[in-house]
């Protein structure tokens, strides 16, 4: 079992990182949190979770052990696969996600793309006590983080669709657009897209 890979950061996108270690390039699927943590670095260490199947061998990489452990807890819930867990860890930081789960904030959890009511409820019920033992300090998450006013909802939707058409993953796009509109509620769609492109 691979615990971590350490080496040269050869390629990096918001969804994947290739780490060259002794002449071998390890392609790791990463969350937006890990992307932000390693962006701009030449050498990195990623803690790894392996998913080995008959037809594939997939590596998930994390900048911290805590994020990896939270990922493991998430995929233990029925209906949550590796990609969904990664999307959840891209929409929220580990500390924010712990707060959402422990406080039972189903409404906020459902804002993650692909997460329905029943699955969100299952995550809260099954992990509420477990995440408290991970040692991740929870961060209070206000509903305003994902709230979009009626005035800028059209800009919000247009910007997200445009960025997805440019090939960016949905979760980082949503997070970036919401952060921009939270700071600049009256920003036109062109400005939102330009600012998001700098963040993604």
N, CA, C and O of each residue as an XYZ file, in Angstrom:
800
protein
N       0.845     -1.201      0.000
C       0.000      0.000      0.000
C       0.876      1.245      0.000
O       1.862      1.321      0.733
N       0.510      2.214     -0.823
C       1.241      3.481     -0.874
C       0.676      4.425      0.190
O      -0.526      4.685      0.227
N       1.564      4.935      1.057
C       1.120      5.886      2.075
C       1.188      7.309      1.528
O       0.256      8.094      1.706
N       2.281      7.633      0.870
C       2.403      8.959      0.260
C       3.408      8.909     -0.877
O       4.220      7.989     -0.966
N       3.343      9.914     -1.747
C       4.359     10.089     -2.786
C       4.971     11.472     -2.589
O       4.277     12.454     -2.325
N       6.282     11.515     -2.725
C       6.980     12.789     -2.579
C       7.917     12.960     -3.758
O       8.696     12.060     -4.072
N       7.846     14.092     -4.404
C       8.708     14.311     -5.549
C       8.404     15.626     -6.230
O       7.851     16.544     -5.625
N       8.772     15.706     -7.499
C       8.595     16.926     -8.283
C       7.157     17.019     -8.791
O       6.617     16.058     -9.338
N       6.552     18.178     -8.605
C       5.204     18.400     -9.132
C       5.341     18.687    -10.626
O       5.694     19.795    -11.028
N       5.058     17.681    -11.430
C       5.293     17.764    -12.871
C       4.156     18.476    -13.599
O       4.395     19.331    -14.452
N       2.911     18.117    -13.256
C       1.737     18.748    -13.852
C       0.679     18.958    -12.778
O       0.561     18.171    -11.839
N      -0.080     20.026    -12.931
C      -1.118     20.328    -11.939
C      -2.322     20.988    -12.593
O      -2.183     21.969    -13.322
N      -3.493     20.450    -12.331
C      -4.763     21.066    -12.707
C      -5.615     21.093    -11.442
O      -5.241     20.472    -10.448
N      -6.755     21.798    -11.451
C      -7.596     21.803    -10.253
C      -8.122     20.419     -9.858
O      -8.614     20.246     -8.743
N      -8.024     19.443    -10.747
C      -8.564     18.110    -10.455
C      -7.504     17.022    -10.344
O      -7.767     15.968     -9.764
N      -6.302     17.257    -10.892
C      -5.278     16.215    -10.905
C      -3.880     16.796    -10.711
O      -3.602     17.939    -11.072
N      -3.012     15.969    -10.128
C      -1.612     16.332     -9.958
C      -0.748     15.139    -10.340
O      -1.028     14.008     -9.943
N       0.305     15.396    -11.114
C       1.264     14.352    -11.450
C       2.556     14.629    -10.691
O       3.191     15.668    -10.871
N       2.931     13.676     -9.835
C       4.138     13.815     -9.026
C       5.184     12.828     -9.536
O       4.961     11.617     -9.540
N       6.327     13.360     -9.965
C       7.401     12.499    -10.450
C       8.286     12.079     -9.285
O       8.866     12.912     -8.588
N       8.374     10.777     -9.093
C       9.150     10.232     -7.977
C      10.099      9.172     -8.517
O       9.660      8.090     -8.907
N      11.390      9.468     -8.546
C      12.413      8.537     -9.052
C      12.088      8.044    -10.461
O      12.182      6.852    -10.755
N      11.707      8.979    -11.319
C      11.476      8.641    -12.716
C      10.099      8.101    -13.034
O       9.797      7.812    -14.192
N       9.256      7.959    -12.015
C       7.882      7.473    -12.222
C       6.910      8.606    -11.910
O       6.995      9.235    -10.855
N       5.985      8.861    -12.834
C       4.988      9.900    -12.612
C       3.697      9.320    -12.065
O       3.040      8.520    -12.731
N       3.331      9.719    -10.853
C       2.106      9.234    -10.220
C       0.990     10.253    -10.453
O       1.078     11.393     -9.998
N      -0.063      9.833    -11.166
C      -1.206     10.707    -11.427
C      -2.201     10.559    -10.281
O      -2.755      9.481    -10.068
N      -2.421     11.636     -9.554
C      -3.322     11.609     -8.397
C      -4.517     12.521     -8.635
O      -4.367     13.665     -9.062
N      -5.694     12.001     -8.354
C      -6.895     12.824     -8.357
C      -6.906     13.633     -7.066
O      -6.722     13.075     -5.984
N      -7.119     14.930     -7.169
C      -7.038     15.794     -5.987
C      -8.292     16.649     -5.837
O      -9.063     16.822     -6.780
N      -8.475     17.176     -4.635
C      -9.567     18.110     -4.369
C      -9.072     19.530     -4.612
O      -7.874     19.762     -4.776
N      -9.996     20.466     -4.634
C      -9.622     21.872     -4.816
C      -8.805     22.377     -3.627
O      -7.955     23.254     -3.780
N      -9.067     21.819     -2.438
C      -8.294     22.210     -1.254
C      -6.827     21.829     -1.411
O      -5.936     22.620     -1.101
N      -6.582     20.612     -1.894
C      -5.205     20.165     -2.109
C      -4.561     20.974     -3.231
O      -3.388     21.337     -3.145
N      -5.323     21.253     -4.278
C      -4.818     22.075     -5.381
C      -4.320     23.425     -4.857
O      -3.232     23.877     -5.215
N      -5.122     24.055     -4.013
C      -4.744     25.364     -3.457
C      -3.500     25.250     -2.581
O      -2.665     26.155     -2.557
N      -3.381     24.122     -1.855
C      -2.269     23.939     -0.928
C      -0.936     23.721     -1.641
O       0.108     24.137     -1.139
N      -0.961     23.076     -2.805
C       0.295     22.741     -3.490
C       0.591     23.622     -4.696
O       1.669     23.522     -5.282
N      -0.342     24.474     -5.071
C      -0.152     25.340     -6.248
C       1.077     26.231     -6.050
O       1.242     26.854     -5.001
N       1.924     26.279     -7.059
C       3.106     27.120     -6.995
C       4.330     26.443     -6.410
O       5.416     27.024     -6.410
N       4.174     25.214     -5.907
C       5.308     24.490     -5.329
C       5.974     23.617     -6.390
O       5.316     23.122     -7.304
N       7.281     23.437     -6.257
C       8.002     22.588     -7.208
C       8.102     21.149     -6.703
O       8.086     20.206     -7.494
N       8.205     20.985     -5.383
C       8.240     19.652     -4.778
C       7.103     19.523     -3.777
O       6.824     20.444     -3.010
N       6.455     18.375     -3.796
C       5.293     18.182     -2.931
C       5.295     16.780     -2.321
O       5.989     15.874     -2.781
N       4.499     16.641     -1.279
C       4.211     15.324     -0.722
C       2.697     15.181     -0.649
O       2.015     15.995     -0.026
N       2.182     14.149     -1.285
C       0.747     13.888     -1.252
C       0.480     12.566     -0.546
O       1.065     11.538     -0.885
N      -0.407     12.606      0.436
C      -0.846     11.386      1.090
C      -1.845     10.700      0.161
O      -2.735     11.347     -0.391
N      -1.692      9.407     -0.006
C      -2.397      8.695     -1.068
C      -3.439      7.710     -0.533
O      -3.246      7.055      0.491
N      -4.541      7.635     -1.262
C      -5.526      6.572     -1.050
C      -5.671      5.848     -2.383
O      -5.942      6.472     -3.409
N      -5.491      4.526     -2.366
C      -5.543      3.726     -3.592
C      -6.913      3.071     -3.764
O      -7.495      2.561     -2.806
N      -7.409      3.090     -4.976
C      -8.619      2.349     -5.335
C      -8.219      1.383     -6.453
O      -7.996      1.791     -7.593
N      -8.135      0.104     -6.108
C      -7.689     -0.901     -7.072
C      -8.858     -1.788     -7.472
O      -9.480     -2.448     -6.640
N      -9.139     -1.785     -8.772
C     -10.197     -2.632     -9.316
C      -9.609     -3.517    -10.408
O      -8.435     -3.390    -10.758
N     -10.428     -4.406    -10.938
C      -9.949     -5.302    -11.992
C      -9.482     -4.532    -13.230
O      -8.510     -4.912    -13.883
N     -10.194     -3.444    -13.539
C      -9.892     -2.716    -14.773
C      -9.220     -1.369    -14.563
O      -8.990     -0.640    -15.528
N      -8.901     -1.026    -13.326
C      -8.277      0.286    -13.100
C      -7.542      0.344    -11.763
O      -7.829     -0.414    -10.836
N      -6.597      1.257    -11.697
C      -5.872      1.548    -10.455
C      -5.838      3.058    -10.321
O      -5.127      3.738    -11.062
N      -6.601      3.581     -9.383
C      -6.767      5.028     -9.241
C      -6.146      5.499     -7.934
O      -6.325      4.883     -6.884
N      -5.415      6.602     -8.021
C      -4.823      7.201     -6.832
C      -5.507      8.530     -6.524
O      -5.721      9.351     -7.416
N      -5.844      8.728     -5.263
C      -6.344     10.014     -4.787
C      -5.265     10.608     -3.884
O      -4.759      9.933     -2.988
N      -4.917     11.868     -4.122
C      -3.854     12.501     -3.353
C      -4.379     13.642     -2.490
O      -5.286     14.373     -2.887
N      -3.793     13.782     -1.303
C      -4.250     14.796     -0.342
C      -3.055     15.498      0.287
O      -2.028     14.875      0.555
N      -3.194     16.786      0.517
C      -2.087     17.557      1.081
C      -1.890     17.275      2.568
O      -0.809     17.517      3.106
N      -2.933     16.763      3.242
C      -2.829     16.444      4.668
C      -3.424     15.075      4.964
O      -4.278     14.583      4.227
N      -2.962     14.466      6.052
C      -3.517     13.179      6.481
C      -4.980     13.329      6.897
O      -5.793     12.422      6.718
N      -5.293     14.500      7.457
C      -6.665     14.727      7.934
C      -7.662     14.719      6.779
O      -8.756     14.166      6.888
N      -7.259     15.348      5.662
C      -8.159     15.359      4.510
C      -8.335     13.943      3.964
O      -9.435     13.557      3.568
N      -7.255     13.177      3.944
C      -7.353     11.793      3.471
C      -8.279     10.982      4.378
O      -9.104     10.210      3.888
N      -8.150     11.150      5.685
C      -8.985     10.393      6.611
C     -10.461     10.760      6.449
O     -11.336      9.899      6.538
N     -10.725     12.031      6.213
C     -12.103     12.461      5.993
C     -12.638     11.855      4.696
O     -13.799     11.450      4.630
N     -11.801     11.796      3.678
C     -12.161     11.151      2.414
C     -12.531      9.688      2.643
O     -13.532      9.210      2.109
N     -11.734      8.979      3.429
C     -11.996      7.564      3.740
C     -13.337      7.410      4.448
O     -14.099      6.487      4.163
N     -13.613      8.318      5.366
C     -14.895      8.265      6.078
C     -16.059      8.511      5.118
O     -17.093      7.848      5.207
N     -15.888      9.460      4.208
C     -16.961      9.793      3.262
C     -17.294      8.614      2.353
O     -18.468      8.315      2.133
N     -16.265      7.935      1.818
C     -16.530      6.832      0.887
C     -17.038      5.579      1.606
O     -17.464      4.620      0.962
N     -16.992      5.591      2.941
C     -17.557      4.459      3.689
C     -19.083      4.517      3.715
O     -19.744      3.539      4.064
N     -19.633      5.670      3.344
C     -21.085      5.855      3.319
C     -21.633      5.334      1.992
O     -21.115      5.665      0.925
N     -22.678      4.524      2.066
C     -23.297      3.975      0.860
C     -23.785      5.103     -0.052
O     -24.486      6.012      0.392
N     -23.407      5.032     -1.325
C     -23.822      6.063     -2.272
C     -22.774      7.130     -2.508
O     -22.935      7.980     -3.384
N     -21.689      7.091     -1.725
C     -20.607      8.062     -1.895
C     -19.383      7.349     -2.471
O     -18.763      6.523     -1.802
N     -19.047      7.677     -3.708
C     -17.852      7.120     -4.338
C     -16.697      8.089     -4.239
O     -16.822      9.167     -3.659
N     -15.579      7.703     -4.804
C     -14.392      8.538     -4.728
C     -14.573      9.910     -5.342
O     -14.127     10.907     -4.775
N     -15.221      9.974     -6.496
C     -15.395     11.265     -7.170
C     -16.350     12.181     -6.410
O     -16.138     13.392     -6.343
N     -17.408     11.593     -5.835
C     -18.345     12.414     -5.051
C     -17.668     12.946     -3.801
O     -17.851     14.108     -3.437
N     -16.879     12.090     -3.136
C     -16.156     12.526     -1.936
C     -15.176     13.646     -2.285
O     -15.023     14.605     -1.528
N     -14.517     13.517     -3.430
C     -13.573     14.552     -3.859
C     -14.310     15.858     -4.154
O     -13.809     16.939     -3.848
N     -15.496     15.758     -4.748
C     -16.295     16.957     -5.017
C     -16.687     17.648     -3.720
O     -16.664     18.875     -3.626
N     -17.050     16.844     -2.714
C     -17.416     17.406     -1.412
C     -16.229     18.131     -0.786
O     -16.385     19.192     -0.183
N     -15.035     17.543     -0.937
C     -13.835     18.153     -0.378
C     -13.321     19.311     -1.228
O     -12.400     20.023     -0.828
N     -13.919     19.493     -2.400
C     -13.598     20.659     -3.224
C     -14.556     21.807     -2.921
O     -14.181     22.978     -2.978
N     -15.786     21.455     -2.600
C     -16.792     22.471     -2.289
C     -16.550     23.102     -0.920
O     -16.855     24.275     -0.701
N     -15.992     22.300      0.005
C     -15.750     22.783      1.369
C     -14.377     22.332      1.840
O     -13.855     21.316      1.380
N     -13.802     23.085      2.750
C     -12.549     22.648      3.367
C     -12.885     21.520      4.341
O     -14.044     21.379      4.730
N     -11.894     20.709      4.747
C     -12.177     19.643      5.716
C     -12.831     20.150      6.992
O     -13.744     19.515      7.520
N     -12.365     21.295      7.491
C     -12.942     21.828      8.724
C     -14.383     22.286      8.512
O     -15.229     22.097      9.385
N     -14.665     22.889      7.353
C     -16.037     23.308      7.054
C     -16.950     22.092      6.919
O     -18.080     22.095      7.408
N     -16.449     21.054      6.252
C     -17.252     19.850      6.043
C     -17.554     19.164      7.375
O     -18.656     18.658      7.584
N     -16.569     19.151      8.270
C     -16.789     18.569      9.605
C     -17.879     19.331     10.358
O     -18.724     18.733     11.024
N     -17.847     20.655     10.244
C     -18.858     21.477     10.916
C     -20.247     21.221     10.339
O     -21.225     21.123     11.081
N     -20.330     21.113      9.010
C     -21.606     20.858      8.340
C     -22.196     19.530      8.790
O     -23.393     19.430      9.060
N     -21.340     18.505      8.868
C     -21.809     17.162      9.251
C     -22.200     17.113     10.717
O     -23.269     16.604     11.053
N     -21.346     17.639     11.602
C     -21.630     17.559     13.038
C     -22.836     18.411     13.437
O     -23.541     18.092     14.394
N     -23.065     19.495     12.695
C     -24.220     20.348     13.016
C     -25.497     19.880     12.308
O     -26.579     20.423     12.532
N     -25.350     18.861     11.447
C     -26.522     18.326     10.745
C     -27.089     19.272      9.704
O     -28.298     19.291      9.473
N     -26.224     20.060      9.073
C     -26.676     21.062      8.101
C     -26.921     20.397      6.738
O     -26.121     20.524      5.810
N     -28.028     19.700      6.653
C     -28.378     18.964      5.427
C     -28.544     19.905      4.230
O     -28.150     19.572      3.112
N     -29.124     21.071      4.471
C     -29.375     22.036      3.399
C     -28.076     22.431      2.703
O     -28.012     22.477      1.475
N     -27.050     22.714      3.486
C     -25.774     23.137      2.924
C     -25.056     21.975      2.251
O     -24.391     22.153      1.230
N     -25.192     20.798      2.824
C     -24.541     19.611      2.255
C     -25.115     19.280      0.880
O     -24.395     18.808      0.000
N     -26.405     19.527      0.698
C     -27.057     19.221     -0.578
C     -26.652     20.165     -1.706
O     -26.978     19.921     -2.868
N     -25.937     21.247     -1.366
C     -25.486     22.152     -2.420
C     -24.357     21.528     -3.239
O     -24.016     22.028     -4.311
N     -23.780     20.441     -2.738
C     -22.734     19.731     -3.494
C     -23.390     19.029     -4.675
O     -24.369     18.302     -4.512
N     -22.846     19.251     -5.851
C     -23.401     18.673     -7.073
C     -23.438     17.149     -6.978
O     -22.444     16.510     -6.633
N     -24.612     16.577     -7.294
C     -24.762     15.125     -7.306
C     -25.144     14.519     -5.974
O     -25.293     13.301     -5.868
N     -25.306     15.353     -4.946
C     -25.658     14.840     -3.624
C     -27.130     15.111     -3.343
O     -27.540     16.260     -3.184
N     -27.920     14.040     -3.281
C     -29.353     14.172     -3.048
C     -29.693     14.200     -1.566
O     -28.817     14.070     -0.710
N     -30.960     14.368     -1.283
C     -31.429     14.475      0.107
C     -31.107     13.232      0.924
O     -30.569     13.334      2.027
N     -31.436     12.053      0.388
C     -31.223     10.815      1.146
C     -29.755     10.560      1.439
O     -29.394     10.143      2.540
N     -28.901     10.816      0.436
C     -27.469     10.594      0.636
C     -26.906     11.590      1.635
O     -26.077     11.230      2.471
N     -27.351     12.841      1.556
C     -26.895     13.869      2.499
C     -27.289     13.490      3.922
O     -26.495     13.632      4.852
N     -28.513     13.008      4.087
C     -28.982     12.570      5.406
C     -28.158     11.397      5.919
O     -27.832     11.325      7.104
N     -27.820     10.466      5.002
C     -27.032      9.289      5.382
C     -25.638      9.691      5.843
O     -25.107      9.140      6.807
N     -25.050     10.663      5.139
C     -23.723     11.153      5.522
C     -23.751     11.707      6.943
O     -22.878     11.405      7.757
N     -24.751     12.509      7.225
C     -24.859     13.134      8.549
C     -25.078     12.083      9.637
O     -24.413     12.111     10.673
N     -25.998     11.168      9.404
C     -26.320     10.141     10.407
C     -25.119      9.238     10.691
O     -24.798      8.958     11.846
N     -24.457      8.785      9.614
C     -23.369      7.818      9.780
C     -22.048      8.432     10.237
O     -21.246      7.763     10.889
N     -21.815      9.705      9.898
C     -20.514     10.296     10.183
C     -20.512     11.351     11.290
O     -19.450     11.842     11.674
N     -21.668     11.695     11.793
C     -21.766     12.769     12.782
C     -20.821     12.556     13.966
O     -20.127     13.482     14.386
N     -20.797     11.351     14.492
C     -19.933     11.054     15.636
C     -18.496     10.757     15.205
O     -17.548     11.070     15.926
N     -18.341     10.152     14.027
C     -17.009      9.745     13.570
C     -16.100     10.930     13.250
O     -14.915     10.917     13.585
N     -16.659     11.957     12.598
C     -15.798     13.085     12.214
C     -15.291     13.853     13.433
O     -14.268     14.535     13.367
N     -16.011     13.736     14.534
C     -15.586     14.431     15.755
C     -14.286     13.847     16.298
O     -13.582     14.503     17.066
N     -13.963     12.606     15.898
C     -12.750     11.952     16.395
C     -11.544     12.155     15.474
O     -10.458     11.652     15.763
N     -11.721     12.877     14.381
C     -10.638     13.037     13.411
C      -9.616     14.085     13.814
O      -8.515     14.131     13.266
N      -9.979     14.921     14.766
C      -9.052     15.958     15.205
C      -9.008     17.169     14.300
O      -8.071     17.965     14.367
N     -10.020     17.317     13.449
C     -10.100     18.480     12.564
C     -10.979     19.526     13.237
O     -12.155     19.277     13.503
N     -10.413     20.684     13.509
C     -11.182     21.734     14.171
C     -12.251     22.258     13.227
O     -11.929     22.733     12.138
N     -13.536     22.181     13.630
C     -14.598     22.652     12.744
C     -14.580     24.155     12.568
O     -14.187     24.896     13.468
N     -15.010     24.594     11.403
C     -15.126     26.018     11.093
C     -16.595     26.329     10.881
O     -17.291     25.623     10.151
N     -17.060     27.389     11.521
C     -18.454     27.755     11.333
C     -18.690     28.167      9.890
O     -17.954     28.981      9.332
N     -19.725     27.594      9.297
C     -20.044     27.885      7.903
C     -21.403     28.558      7.849
O     -22.414     27.965      8.226
N     -21.425     29.774      7.386
C     -22.689     30.486      7.270
C     -23.384     30.113      5.974
O     -22.739     29.876      4.953
N     -24.708     30.065      6.026
C     -25.463     29.743      4.823
C     -25.213     30.748      3.706
O     -25.398     30.438      2.529
N     -24.790     31.962      4.082
C     -24.553     32.985      3.057
C     -23.429     32.575      2.113
O     -23.302     33.124      1.018
N     -22.610     31.605      2.538
C     -21.515     31.173      1.666
C     -22.038     30.616      0.366
O     -21.411     30.780     -0.681
N     -23.178     29.962      0.420
C     -23.706     29.378     -0.802
C     -24.978     30.072     -1.263
O     -25.591     29.685     -2.258
N     -25.363     31.102     -0.523
C     -26.579     31.797     -0.909
C     -26.320     32.728     -2.086
O     -25.294     33.406     -2.146
N     -27.246     32.750     -3.000
C     -27.137     33.652     -4.149
C     -28.407     34.480     -4.207
O     -29.504     33.924     -4.247
N     -28.278     35.794     -4.213
C     -29.454     36.648     -4.222
C     -30.172     36.555     -5.563
O     -29.595     36.147     -6.571
N     -31.430     36.938     -5.552
C     -32.217     36.909     -6.781
C     -31.592     37.806     -7.838
O     -31.623     37.493     -9.029
N     -31.024     38.926     -7.393
C     -30.450     39.901     -8.323
C     -29.288     39.332     -9.130
O     -29.128     39.661    -10.306
N     -28.470     38.471     -8.500
C     -27.312     37.975     -9.247
C     -27.395     36.484     -9.568
O     -26.398     35.889     -9.977
N     -28.562     35.873     -9.390
C     -28.694     34.441     -9.672
C     -28.481     34.132    -11.154
O     -27.937     33.085    -11.504
N     -28.916     35.056    -12.024
C     -28.742     34.852    -13.457
C     -27.258     34.906    -13.826
O     -26.770     34.090    -14.608
N     -26.545     35.890    -13.246
C     -25.101     36.005    -13.479
C     -24.396     34.750    -12.958
O     -23.505     34.208    -13.613
N     -24.802     34.304    -11.787
C     -24.258     33.094    -11.158
C     -24.370     31.897    -12.096
O     -23.388     31.195    -12.334
N     -25.577     31.665    -12.630
C     -25.816     30.508    -13.495
C     -25.069     30.609    -14.817
O     -24.501     29.629    -15.298
N     -25.074     31.810    -15.400
C     -24.398     32.009    -16.691
C     -22.888     31.806    -16.562
O     -22.262     31.177    -17.415
N     -22.318     32.340    -15.498
C     -20.872     32.223    -15.294
C     -20.464     30.764    -15.095
O     -19.456     30.317    -15.641
N     -21.252     30.027    -14.310
C     -20.948     28.611    -14.057
C     -21.016     27.809    -15.350
O     -20.135     26.993    -15.625
N     -22.049     28.037    -16.135
C     -22.195     27.298    -17.396
C     -21.052     27.612    -18.356
O     -20.524     26.716    -19.015
N     -20.672     28.891    -18.434
C     -19.587     29.294    -19.330
C     -18.269     28.644    -18.930
O     -17.516     28.183    -19.788
N     -17.990     28.607    -17.638
C     -16.736     28.029    -17.155
C     -16.715     26.508    -17.327
O     -15.670     25.923    -17.613
N     -17.866     25.882    -17.152
C     -17.937     24.430    -17.366
C     -17.715     24.105    -18.838
O     -17.098     23.092    -19.169
N     -18.222     24.971    -19.725
C     -18.016     24.761    -21.159
C     -16.548     24.921    -21.541
O     -16.091     24.358    -22.536
N     -15.815     25.696    -20.740
C     -14.382     25.867    -20.973
C     -13.577     24.677    -20.464
O     -12.361     24.609    -20.646
N     -14.277     23.736    -19.822
C     -13.620     22.504    -19.397
C     -13.235     22.418    -17.936
O     -12.576     21.462    -17.527
N     -13.639     23.412    -17.131
C     -13.297     23.370    -15.710
C     -14.270     22.453    -14.956
O     -15.453     22.407    -15.291
N     -13.781     21.719    -13.935
C     -14.642     20.839    -13.146
C     -15.727     21.634    -12.416
O     -15.466     22.748    -11.962
N     -16.936     21.085    -12.294
C     -18.062     21.810    -11.696
C     -17.828     22.326    -10.284
O     -18.135     23.482     -9.992
N     -17.284     21.479     -9.393
C     -17.153     21.889     -7.988
C     -16.263     23.116     -7.792
O     -16.679     24.053     -7.110
N     -15.043     23.148     -8.369
C     -14.222     24.351     -8.226
C     -14.867     25.582     -8.854
O     -14.726     26.692     -8.341
N     -15.581     25.381     -9.973
C     -16.257     26.484    -10.652
C     -17.306     27.111     -9.746
O     -17.354     28.331     -9.587
N     -18.147     26.268     -9.152
C     -19.214     26.761     -8.270
C     -18.624     27.510     -7.080
O     -19.108     28.577     -6.700
N     -17.580     26.941     -6.503
C     -16.959     27.571     -5.333
C     -16.383     28.936     -5.693
O     -16.547     29.899     -4.944
N     -15.712     29.018     -6.831
C     -15.089     30.271     -7.259
C     -16.131     31.344     -7.551
O     -16.004     32.482     -7.099
N     -17.167     30.972     -8.314
C     -18.211     31.933     -8.696
C     -18.941     32.461     -7.464
O     -19.205     33.659     -7.359
N     -19.265     31.568     -6.537
C     -19.967     32.010     -5.323
C     -19.101     32.927     -4.475
O     -19.600     33.889     -3.891
N     -17.809     32.638     -4.405
C     -16.902     33.490     -3.629
C     -16.823     34.883     -4.243
O     -16.806     35.883     -3.524
N     -16.777     34.948     -5.559
C     -16.694     36.234     -6.252
C     -17.970     37.046     -6.033
O     -17.918     38.236     -5.722
N     -19.117     36.382     -6.200
C     -20.391     37.094     -6.046
C     -20.668     37.469     -4.590
O     -21.423     38.403     -4.320
N     -20.064     36.748     -3.666
C     -20.206     37.117     -2.256
C     -19.473     38.427     -1.985
O     -19.929     39.259     -1.202
N     -18.311     38.596     -2.658
C     -17.517     39.817     -2.474
C     -18.013     40.965     -3.350
O     -17.964     42.129     -2.954
N     -18.498     40.614     -4.564
C     -18.972     41.629     -5.508
C     -20.354     41.237     -6.043
O     -20.467     40.751     -7.168
N     -21.394     41.445     -5.249
C     -22.746     40.999     -5.630
C     -23.262     41.585     -6.937
O     -24.095     40.964     -7.598
N     -22.788     42.763     -7.324
C     -23.306     43.415     -8.536
C     -22.403     43.213     -9.751
O     -22.612     43.846    -10.785
N     -21.402     42.339     -9.637
C     -20.461     42.135    -10.747
C     -21.166     41.545    -11.966
O     -21.966     40.621    -11.824
N     -20.877     42.071    -13.176
C     -21.471     41.507    -14.400
C     -20.835     40.151    -14.708
O     -19.768     39.821    -14.190
N     -21.499     39.381    -15.547
C     -21.045     38.024    -15.821
C     -19.633     37.982    -16.404
O     -18.864     37.071    -16.099
N     -19.288     38.968    -17.246
C     -17.953     38.985    -17.848
C     -16.868     39.112    -16.782
O     -15.844     38.432    -16.851
N     -17.090     39.976    -15.804
C     -16.099     40.161    -14.734
C     -16.000     38.909    -13.865
O     -14.907     38.505    -13.469
N     -17.148     38.301    -13.572
C     -17.148     37.082    -12.753
C     -16.314     35.991    -13.432
O     -15.518     35.312    -12.785
N     -16.510     35.836    -14.740
C     -15.767     34.809    -15.484
C     -14.275     35.118    -15.485
O     -13.454     34.224    -15.275
N     -13.920     36.383    -15.721
C     -12.503     36.764    -15.752
C     -11.840     36.516    -14.404
O     -10.720     36.008    -14.345
N     -12.528     36.873    -13.317
C     -11.961     36.670    -11.982
C     -11.856     35.184    -11.662
O     -10.887     34.737    -11.048
N     -12.868     34.421    -12.085
C     -12.858     32.981    -11.828
C     -11.722     32.296    -12.558
O     -11.107     31.371    -12.028
N     -11.437     32.745    -13.774
C     -10.344     32.152    -14.559
C      -8.995     32.351    -13.860
O      -8.085     31.535    -14.007
N      -8.880     33.422    -13.115
C      -7.627     33.668    -12.369
C      -7.542     32.766    -11.142
O      -6.449     32.446    -10.675
N      -8.707     32.355    -10.620
C      -8.730     31.543     -9.409
C      -8.616     30.045     -9.716
O      -8.120     29.268     -8.900
N      -9.085     29.656    -10.911
C      -9.144     28.225    -11.229
C      -7.818     27.716    -11.800
O      -7.696     26.534    -12.120
